[in-house]
Amino acid sequence: KQGGAKLGKADVLNKFTGATVRGQQVGRPSTTFQATLKSDGSVDGSAISPNVVGVISVTGKWTVNDAGQLCSDLTNSMGAKIQECSFLFRRGEQFYSARSDDSTEPAYERFFSK
């Protein structure tokens, strides 16, 4: 994130719509995920956590707010709700997600495929 440019709403929508995204969960770096953000606003994905045996499925909705934050309202196969918004940053060809745009906030790299 340091030296990275914060993405605006249009850039986030362009990058995420229809993409499959992989990375570490914001705030829980030991949990990795892969999720497809569909053009209808739905999410289908999975996660692996060291605290759970096997793969956890994740479904729900995603939006981008006017501040450019990617917001998710998800439920996992264990019944837990995951509701969060995060900012996206670009540095060169790398993308990162962070809870705030404060330069001291931890950022987590995001990998994309369409």
N, C-alpha and C positions, 0 to 999 in steps of 0.2 A: 504494500500500500504506500509505503514511503516513496515519494516521487511519482506516484501513480495519479492518474486523472479520474475523478469521480464521474461515473456515467449518469446521464440524465435519463428521464423516463423513456424517451423515444429510443435511445441506445440500448437500454435494458430490454425493452420490448423486442427490439430487432434481434438482439443476441439470444434471448431466452425462448422466444415463442417457437415451439416445435422442437426444441433442443433436448437432448439428454445430457444432464449435468452430473458430474462426479466430484467428490471431494470429502473433506472432513466437516462434520456438523459444527456450525458456529457455536462456541461455548462448550462444546464436547468434542475436542479433537481426537479422542480415542474411538469415536464412532464415525464410520465412513458410510457414505450413501451414494446411490445412483438413482436419479429421478428423471422422468420424461415430463416436461411441461408442455402440455398440449395447447393447441390454439384456442380450444373452447374454455380454457381456464382450469382444466382438471390436471391432476398430478397422479402419476402411478410410479411407484419406485420401491426400493428396498434399502435396508441398512444392515450393517453388521456392527455389533457392540460387543466389547469384551465381557460385559456383564450378562449376556444372553447367549444361550446355545442356539445356533442356527441363524437363519436369515429372517429379518423382520420385514414384513411388507408395510408399505406406506401409501395412503391414498388421501385425496382431498382437493383443495383449490389453491390457485396462485393468482396474484394480482401484482400490479406495480402502481404505487401511489404517486401523487403529484411531486413528491420530493425525490422520486426516482428509486425508492426502496422496493426491493423485491419482497413481497409479503406472502407467507404461506399459512394456511389453515388446514392442518393435516391430522389424521388419526392413524396410529400404527396398529399392527395386528395384535398387540397386547392391550389395546384400548386406550393408550395414552394420547392426549392431545398435544400437538406441537403447533404453537402459534407464535410467529416471529416475523420481523421485518429486518432486512439488512441492506446496506449500501453496497454497490459494486464499483470496483476500481479496475482500471486497466494500466498496466505498465508494459510497454512494448507489446508483445503478443500474449502476455500473461494476464489473467483475470483473477481478482480476489474479492472476497466477501467479508464484511465486517459489520458489527452491530451499530457502530456510529462512524461519523466521518472524522473523528478525533485521531490524529496521527499516532497516538499512543495505544489505540485500540488494536488488539490482535486481529490479524487478517488471515483468511484461509483461502488457498488457491482453489480455483474452479477450472475444471476441464470440460470441454464441450464436444458434442458430435451432433450432427443433424442428418 
